Amino acid sequence: MTFADPDRRSGIQDGYLALVARRRLYGGLTLLIFVLLMSSGFVIADGRNAGGFWSGLSQLGDFPAGVISEAWQKRTQLPAHMLTYFPALLETINIAAVSTLLGALFGLVLSLLSTRGLALWPRLTPLFRRIMDIMRAVPEIVIALVLIFVMGGGPVPAMIAIAFHTSGALGKLFSEVSENADLKPVEGLSSVGANWSQRMLLGVLPQVAPNYLSYALLRFEINIRASAILGFVGAGGIGYELKNAMSWGQGKFDEAAAIFLLLFGTIVVFDQLSSIVRNRLTKGAAL
């Protein structure tokens, strides 16, 4: 019997069609389960919501409209407000920068300790991977709330919380990059008696440094947003000032608008700068 046999071709076609039908069935069932879960979750959340989602839906645009209206009426004061809150913005950027630097350093160590073929203690590789999983699983705001309760409000709890989460996130990304590194330089250094630190510093890091820096810059953008959000729970920075302006309500909406403009402009600027640097690093690494 050859491949050109009509019976065999018919059997292959029937098997393929059956496989396609089975995959469509599984896909449809998965989609149905997802829709049911989303619908039930929405109903439960709407029932537990204090004001009700549908009754408050018509008021969704009231707050933005109030902010824009008052900001337009007091538009001549916006530059002065932006200048007033600029130090708080610098504090937010400093929190993000320091936490990114600390998180990248700890993530670098964790990634090398958890990378197959590079780990100092191969048997402990799963342990270091689980540590990074835990660090990524705990949200920054939870860590910040605990630290604020212990240490009081300020930028230090926010910095520690973001650095903790960043270590787990960057450690995972760095580990995936390190697994693709060429092991020949490492083996060559090992043959001449280099220790683990020397092998990592001279044999691995020169290969992966561009990708490491690219991921760190991307994380820095995320941490700027995170540090602003943590300001709402008393962790300092421009987020804390925004919370105060929004809590005051009517009469302070122009200040809230100025803070929004500052934060938006900062995120756009750093996003563009880091994108340019990442593109250059990626092209340089490819070359």
KAUR-V52848 format. One record per residue. N is the residue number from 1. RES is the residue in one small letter. PHI is phi in degrees with one decimal (none if undefined). Layout:
((N & RES & PHI) (N & RES & PHI))
This chain:
((1 & m & none) (2 & t & -102.5) (3 & f & -65.8) (4 & a & -79.1) (5 & d & -61.8) (6 & p & -59.5) (7 & d & -65.1) (8 & r & -69.0) (9 & r & -62.7) (10 & s & -65.8) (11 & g & -65.9) (12 & i & -64.6) (13 & q & -64.3) (14 & d & -64.8) (15 & g & -64.3) (16 & y & -65.5) (17 & l & -64.0) (18 & a & -65.7) (19 & l & -65.0) (20 & v & -63.7) (21 & a & -63.8) (22 & r & -66.5) (23 & r & -65.9) (24 & r & -64.7) (25 & l & -63.4) (26 & y & -63.6) (27 & g & -64.8) (28 & g & -65.3) (29 & l & -64.3) (30 & t & -62.1) (31 & l & -63.2) (32 & l & -64.0) (33 & i & -62.3) (34 & f & -61.4) (35 & v & -64.2) (36 & l & -63.7) (37 & l & -64.9) (38 & m & -62.8) (39 & s & -65.6) (40 & s & -65.8) (41 & g & -64.4) (42 & f & -65.9) (43 & v & -63.5) (44 & i & -64.5) (45 & a & -63.5) (46 & d & -66.8) (47 & g & -68.8) (48 & r & -89.8) (49 & n & -68.2) (50 & a & -62.5) (51 & g & -102.4) (52 & g & 86.2) (53 & f & -69.3) (54 & w & -67.2) (55 & s & -69.6) (56 & g & -95.2) (57 & l & -63.9) (58 & s & -69.5) (59 & q & -98.0) (60 & l & -61.4) (61 & g & -91.8) (62 & d & -65.3) (63 & f & -66.0) (64 & p & -57.9) (65 & a & -63.7) (66 & g & -64.8) (67 & v & -64.7) (68 & i & -65.4) (69 & s & -63.3) (70 & e & -68.9) (71 & a & -64.7) (72 & w & -70.1) (73 & q & -65.4) (74 & k & -110.6) (75 & r & -62.4) (76 & t & -69.7) (77 & q & -91.7) (78 & l & -60.3) (79 & p & -58.9) (80 & a & -66.2) (81 & h & -63.9) (82 & m & -63.4) (83 & l & -67.3) (84 & t & -65.2) (85 & y & -93.1) (86 & f & -62.9) (87 & p & -59.3) (88 & a & -66.0) (89 & l & -65.0) (90 & l & -61.0) (91 & e & -63.3) (92 & t & -63.3) (93 & i & -64.9) (94 & n & -64.2) (95 & i & -59.7) (96 & a & -64.4) (97 & a & -67.6) (98 & v & -66.4) (99 & s & -65.7) (100 & t & -66.6) (101 & l & -63.1) (102 & l & -64.2) (103 & g & -63.0) (104 & a & -66.3) (105 & l & -65.9) (106 & f & -66.0) (107 & g & -64.0) (108 & l & -61.7) (109 & v & -64.3) (110 & l & -63.8) (111 & s & -66.6) (112 & l & -68.9) (113 & l & -75.7) (114 & s & -114.4) (115 & t & -93.5) (116 & r & -64.7) (117 & g & 90.3) (118 & l & -121.5) (119 & a & -62.7) (120 & l & -69.4) (121 & w & -123.2) (122 & p & -55.4) (123 & r & -69.6) (124 & l & -94.2) (125 & t & -55.9) (126 & p & -60.0) (127 & l & -63.3) (128 & f & -66.7) (129 & r & -66.4) (130 & r & -68.0) (131 & i & -61.6) (132 & m & -65.1) (133 & d & -61.4) (134 & i & -64.7) (135 & m & -65.2) (136 & r & -79.2) (137 & a & -74.4) (138 & v & -84.4) (139 & p & -64.5) (140 & e & -60.5) (141 & i & -67.5) (142 & v & -67.5) (143 & i & -62.0) (144 & a & -63.6) (145 & l & -62.3) (146 & v & -65.0) (147 & l & -68.4) (148 & i & -65.0) (149 & f & -63.3) (150 & v & -85.5) (151 & m & -103.4) (152 & g & 90.0) (153 & g & -71.5) (154 & g & 141.6) (155 & p & -74.3) (156 & v & -63.4) (157 & p & -58.2) (158 & a & -64.2) (159 & m & -62.9) (160 & i & -65.7) (161 & a & -62.7) (162 & i & -68.8) (163 & a & -63.4) (164 & f & -61.7) (165 & h & -67.3) (166 & t & -63.5) (167 & s & -59.8) (168 & g & -68.6) (169 & a & -69.0) (170 & l & -71.0) (171 & g & -59.0) (172 & k & -65.1) (173 & l & -66.0) (174 & f & -62.3) (175 & s & -63.4) (176 & e & -65.1) (177 & v & -68.6) (178 & s & -65.4) (179 & e & -65.1) (180 & n & -94.1) (181 & a & -73.0) (182 & d & -75.0) (183 & l & -87.6) (184 & k & -62.7) (185 & p & -61.3) (186 & v & -65.2) (187 & e & -65.5) (188 & g & -64.7) (189 & l & -66.6) (190 & s & -64.9) (191 & s & -69.3) (192 & v & -99.5) (193 & g & 93.2) (194 & a & -70.6) (195 & n & -80.7) (196 & w & -62.2) (197 & s & -62.5) (198 & q & -66.8) (199 & r & -64.9) (200 & m & -69.6) (201 & l & -70.1) (202 & l & -100.4) (203 & g & -103.0) (204 & v & -109.1) (205 & l & -58.9) (206 & p & -59.5) (207 & q & -77.1) (208 & v & -103.8) (209 & a & -56.8) (210 & p & -60.5) (211 & n & -68.6) (212 & y & -58.6) (213 & l & -66.0) (214 & s & -62.3) (215 & y & -65.4) (216 & a & -65.4) (217 & l & -66.0) (218 & l & -62.5) (219 & r & -68.1) (220 & f & -61.9) (221 & e & -58.9) (222 & i & -63.0) (223 & n & -70.8) (224 & i & -63.1) (225 & r & -64.2) (226 & a & -63.7) (227 & s & -66.5) (228 & a & -68.4) (229 & i & -66.7) (230 & l & -66.2) (231 & g & -62.1) (232 & f & -67.8) (233 & v & -103.1) (234 & g & 94.3) (235 & a & -93.6) (236 & g & 82.4) (237 & g & 83.3) (238 & i & -71.5) (239 & g & -63.8) (240 & y & -65.9) (241 & e & -67.0) (242 & l & -65.7) (243 & k & -61.0) (244 & n & -62.8) (245 & a & -66.3) (246 & m & -72.8) (247 & s & -68.2) (248 & w & -66.1) (249 & g & 85.5) (250 & q & -56.3) (251 & g & 106.9) (252 & k & -119.0) (253 & f & -65.9) (254 & d & -66.6) (255 & e & -68.8) (256 & a & -61.1) (257 & a & -64.1) (258 & a & -63.1) (259 & i & -67.8) (260 & f & -58.8) (261 & l & -64.3) (262 & l & -60.5) (263 & l & -66.1) (264 & f & -62.4) (265 & g & -62.4) (266 & t & -63.9) (267 & i & -63.7) (268 & v & -64.0) (269 & v & -63.2) (270 & f & -69.6) (271 & d & -64.4) (272 & q & -68.4) (273 & l & -63.3) (274 & s & -68.4) (275 & s & -64.7) (276 & i & -62.1) (277 & v & -64.5) (278 & r & -63.7) (279 & n & -64.4) (280 & r & -65.8) (281 & l & -66.1) (282 & t & -64.1) (283 & k & -67.7) (284 & g & -65.1) (285 & a & -68.0) (286 & a & -69.3) (287 & l & -68.8))
